[in-house]
Amino acid sequence: MGKFLKTALMLFMVGQAPVQAATQLTLDTSLDKLPGLERSNKAEKGLPGLMAIDSQEYASAIQPTSDFENLYLRAQLAQNELAMLTHRVAYLSSTQADVPAVKGRERALAKLEGKLDGDVRLLTDLARTTLVAEDVDGLLRAYHELDRQGEVVRVKNRFLTPKANGYRDLNLLVRLPDSQMVAEVQIHLRSFANIKSGPEHDFYQQIQEVERQALAERRSLSEFERARVQRLRQQSAVLYRQAWEAISPPGWVSYG
């Protein structure tokens, strides 16, 4: 009876609890021996494996309904399903899961009317989550586990084509097997995530403050303000370039 309870407890923690809990278990039975929990070790490793992931999008990368109220109602169930999938993938890939709340209703409506021209089917980030890897191999393991356990319907490999400021990650859309909702999963490297949530966030706030001031005064940015904004963006680019160079071997071809 005691052995049964221990096994049941482990299954509950893998399906429900944060990855930190899963990695700190001290029960007798190893999680690695449970069915379906074999750690992925077949993914191609290193930067060549990362650069082999092409950015692509499939026709199925849309939501199953065009009704906003229905979609938003289903989003919470999808977020719960995504949370369980993310913690499972985090355990299997030795990465860290970060699961926020469902995207706020007002922000969702603003995006719908702004960037998406009112097309509800394209609102694919109501349910969203993040995985943070310590290194490239961990990032690849997370990607391949997601691809194995869900249906990846869009890939943006920003390591191949980084943002203008040099930020890089894997941005994925995944169709969840139970709810059939499309959800967003971002896979970060720790070094880039630390910059994004630290110095980059501070730079962004300073830029926003400058632009809001000009907007409130109904004027264009002054020459001094434009120079300040440019300097802040350059500082951000330098940090991201340094983070990229730290994981790139000497002589590696620089993308973006």
C-alpha positions in Angstrom: 0.0 0.0 0.0 2.8 2.4 0.9 4.5 1.8 -2.5 1.2 2.5 -4.3 0.7 5.8 -2.5 4.3 6.9 -3.3 3.8 6.2 -7.0 0.4 7.9 -7.1 2.0 11.0 -5.4 4.7 11.2 -8.0 2.3 11.0 -10.9 0.2 13.8 -9.3 3.3 16.0 -8.9 4.5 15.5 -12.5 1.0 16.3 -13.9 0.2 19.2 -11.5 3.1 20.7 -9.6 5.8 23.2 -10.7 9.0 21.8 -12.1 10.9 22.7 -9.0 8.7 20.1 -7.0 9.3 17.4 -9.6 13.1 17.8 -9.5 13.2 17.7 -5.7 11.4 14.4 -5.1 13.2 12.0 -2.8 10.8 9.0 -3.0 12.2 5.5 -3.6 10.8 5.0 -7.1 12.6 7.1 -9.8 10.5 9.2 -12.0 12.7 8.3 -14.9 11.3 4.7 -14.7 7.6 5.8 -15.0 6.0 5.1 -18.4 6.1 8.1 -20.8 8.7 10.0 -18.7 11.9 9.0 -20.5 14.1 12.0 -20.8 14.6 13.1 -24.4 18.1 12.3 -25.7 17.6 12.0 -29.4 17.6 15.8 -30.3 20.5 17.1 -32.4 22.7 19.0 -30.0 24.4 22.4 -30.0 24.1 25.4 -32.3 23.9 23.3 -35.5 20.8 21.7 -34.1 19.3 25.0 -33.1 20.0 26.5 -36.5 18.5 23.5 -38.2 15.0 24.5 -36.9 13.3 26.4 -39.7 10.8 29.1 -39.1 7.5 27.9 -40.5 3.7 28.2 -40.1 1.0 25.7 -41.0 -2.5 26.5 -42.2 -3.8 25.0 -39.0 -2.2 27.7 -36.8 -5.6 29.3 -36.1 -8.2 29.0 -33.3 -11.1 26.6 -33.7 -13.7 29.3 -33.3 -14.3 32.9 -34.7 -16.4 33.9 -31.7 -14.5 36.0 -29.2 -16.7 35.3 -26.2 -16.5 31.5 -26.9 -12.8 31.6 -27.4 -12.1 33.6 -24.2 -14.4 31.3 -22.2 -12.3 28.3 -23.5 -9.0 30.0 -22.8 -8.9 29.2 -19.1 -9.4 25.5 -19.7 -6.7 25.7 -22.4 -4.3 27.5 -19.9 -4.8 24.7 -17.4 -4.0 22.1 -20.0 -1.0 24.1 -21.2 0.3 24.4 -17.6 0.3 20.7 -17.2 2.0 20.2 -20.5 4.6 22.8 -19.8 5.5 21.4 -16.4 5.8 18.0 -17.9 8.1 19.3 -20.7 10.1 21.3 -18.1 10.8 18.1 -16.1 11.7 16.1 -19.2 14.0 18.7 -20.6 15.5 20.0 -17.3 14.2 23.5 -18.0 12.1 25.9 -15.9 8.4 26.5 -16.5 6.8 29.9 -16.1 3.0 29.9 -16.5 1.2 33.2 -16.2 -2.5 33.9 -16.1 -4.6 34.0 -19.3 -4.1 37.1 -21.3 -6.2 40.0 -19.9 -9.5 40.6 -21.7 -8.8 44.3 -22.5 -5.4 43.5 -23.8 -6.8 40.7 -26.0 -9.5 43.0 -27.4 -6.9 45.7 -28.1 -4.7 43.3 -30.0 -7.7 41.9 -31.8 -8.8 45.2 -33.1 -5.3 46.6 -33.7 -2.9 44.0 -35.1 -5.4 41.3 -36.1 -8.0 43.3 -37.9 -10.8 41.7 -35.9 -10.0 38.1 -36.9 -10.6 36.1 -33.7 -9.1 33.0 -35.2 -5.6 34.7 -35.2 -5.8 35.5 -31.5 -3.4 32.7 -30.5 -1.8 33.9 -27.3 -4.7 33.9 -24.8 -3.1 30.8 -23.3 0.6 31.2 -23.1 3.6 30.0 -21.2 7.4 30.1 -21.1 10.2 27.7 -20.7 13.7 28.9 -19.7 16.8 26.8 -20.6 20.2 27.1 -19.1 21.9 26.2 -22.3 21.3 25.4 -26.0 21.0 21.7 -25.5 18.3 22.2 -22.8 16.4 24.6 -25.2 16.5 21.9 -27.9 15.3 19.2 -25.6 12.3 21.5 -24.6 11.5 22.2 -28.2 11.6 18.5 -29.3 9.5 17.5 -26.2 6.8 20.0 -27.1 6.8 18.8 -30.7 6.5 15.2 -29.5 3.7 15.8 -26.9 1.7 18.5 -28.7 1.3 19.7 -32.3 3.6 22.6 -33.1 1.8 24.6 -35.8 4.1 27.6 -36.0 7.8 28.2 -35.4 9.6 31.5 -35.2 13.3 30.8 -34.8 14.6 34.1 -33.7 18.1 32.6 -33.3 18.2 32.6 -37.1 16.4 36.0 -37.5 16.7 37.9 -34.3 14.7 41.0 -33.5 16.2 44.4 -34.4 17.8 44.8 -31.0 19.4 41.3 -31.2 17.0 39.4 -28.9 16.7 35.7 -29.7 14.3 32.9 -28.7 12.1 30.2 -30.1 8.5 31.4 -30.4 6.0 28.6 -30.9 2.3 28.0 -31.4 1.1 24.6 -30.1 -2.3 23.0 -30.7 -3.3 21.4 -27.4 -4.4 17.8 -27.8 -7.5 18.0 -25.5 -9.0 21.4 -25.9 -7.7 21.8 -29.6 -6.9 25.4 -28.7 -3.8 27.1 -30.1 -1.4 28.4 -27.4 1.8 30.3 -27.4 5.0 28.9 -25.9 8.3 30.9 -25.8 11.5 29.0 -25.1 14.3 31.3 -23.8 17.9 30.9 -23.0 18.6 32.0 -19.4 21.1 34.7 -20.4 18.7 36.3 -22.8 15.8 36.1 -20.4 17.8 37.8 -17.7 18.5 40.7 -20.0 14.9 40.9 -21.2 13.5 41.1 -17.7 16.3 43.2 -16.3 18.2 45.9 -18.2 16.1 45.6 -21.4 12.9 46.2 -19.4 14.4 49.3 -17.8 15.5 50.6 -21.2 12.0 50.0 -22.6 10.4 51.9 -19.8 12.7 54.9 -20.3 11.9 54.9 -24.0 8.2 54.7 -23.3 8.4 57.6 -20.9 10.1 59.8 -23.5 7.6 58.8 -26.2 4.6 59.4 -23.9 5.8 62.8 -22.9 6.1 63.8 -26.6 2.6 62.4 -27.3 1.1 64.2 -24.3 2.5 67.5 -25.7 1.4 66.6 -29.2 4.8 67.0 -30.8 7.5 64.9 -32.4 10.6 63.8 -30.5 13.3 66.4 -30.2 16.7 65.8 -31.5 18.0 65.2 -27.9 15.1 62.8 -27.2 15.8 60.8 -30.5 19.4 60.6 -29.5 18.5 59.3 -26.1 16.2 56.7 -27.5 18.8 55.6 -30.0 21.4 55.3 -27.2 19.1 53.1 -25.1 18.4 50.8 -28.0 22.1 50.5 -28.7 22.8 49.6 -25.1 20.2 46.8 -25.4 21.7 45.6 -28.6 25.2 45.4 -27.1 23.9 43.3 -24.2 22.2 40.8 -26.5 25.2 40.7 -28.8 27.4 39.8 -25.8 25.0 37.1 -24.7 25.0 35.6 -28.2 28.8 35.7 -28.5 29.1 34.0 -25.1 27.4 30.9 -26.5 28.9 31.1 -30.0 32.3 29.4 -30.6 35.0 31.4 -32.2 34.5 31.5 -36.0 30.8 30.7 -35.8 28.8 32.4 -38.5 26.8 35.2 -36.9 23.1 35.3 -37.9 21.0 38.4 -37.9 
